[in-house]
Amino acid sequence: MNFYTNDKEYKILEKIALEAKSFDEIINNMDIDTPTLMISLTELELMNLIKQINNKGDYKNGNK
């Protein structure tokens, strides 16, 4: 695990490592509530580890 992330953020990164995922796909495959997911996604974006690729809430790995 990267020292920049917590367990929830690491699991999110694993979900979108190979391909972009929508917000719904991420939340449906994780045991996490919506506000916590939104906070985690924002924190990952601020660290440039992920990117939101459109206004529909699709996210991808920040390195791709």
RAURNOR-V994086 format. One record per residue. N is the residue number from 1. SS is DSSP state (A for helix, B for strand, O for the rest). NEAR is the number of other C-alpha atoms within 10 Angstrom. D_LAST is the distance of its C-alpha to the last C-alpha in Angstrom with 1 decimal. Layout:
n = <N:N>
ss = <SS:SS>
near = <NEAR:NEAR>
d_last = <D_LAST:D_LAST>
//
This chain:
n = <1:2:3:4:5:6:7:8:9:10:11:12:13:14:15:16:17:18:19:20:21:22:23:24:25:26:27:28:29:30:31:32:33:34:35:36:37:38:39:40:41:42:43:44:45:46:47:48:49:50:51:52:53:54:55:56:57:58:59:60:61:62:63:64>
ss = <O:O:O:O:O:O:A:A:A:A:A:A:A:A:A:O:O:O:O:O:B:B:A:A:A:A:A:A:O:O:O:O:O:A:A:A:A:A:A:A:A:A:A:A:A:A:O:O:O:B:B:B:O:O:O:O:O:B:B:B:B:O:O:O>
near = <9:8:6:11:16:11:10:16:21:16:15:21:21:12:18:19:16:11:11:19:20:17:17:11:13:20:16:11:10:13:10:13:10:12:9:12:19:14:12:18:22:15:16:21:17:11:13:12:18:23:21:19:15:9:7:9:12:17:22:21:23:17:9:11>
d_last = <19.1:17.5:20.4:18.6:18.6:21.5:21.9:21.0:17.7:16.9:17.9:15.6:12.6:14.0:14.4:10.8:9.3:9.4:9.5:9.9:13.4:16.1:18.1:20.9:19.2:18.1:21.7:23.5:22.1:22.8:26.1:25.3:27.0:25.4:26.1:24.6:21.4:21.2:21.9:19.3:16.5:17.8:17.9:14.3:13.3:15.8:14.4:10.9:9.7:8.9:9.1:11.9:11.1:14.9:18.3:18.8:16.9:13.9:11.1:7.5:5.7:5.6:3.8:0.0>
//
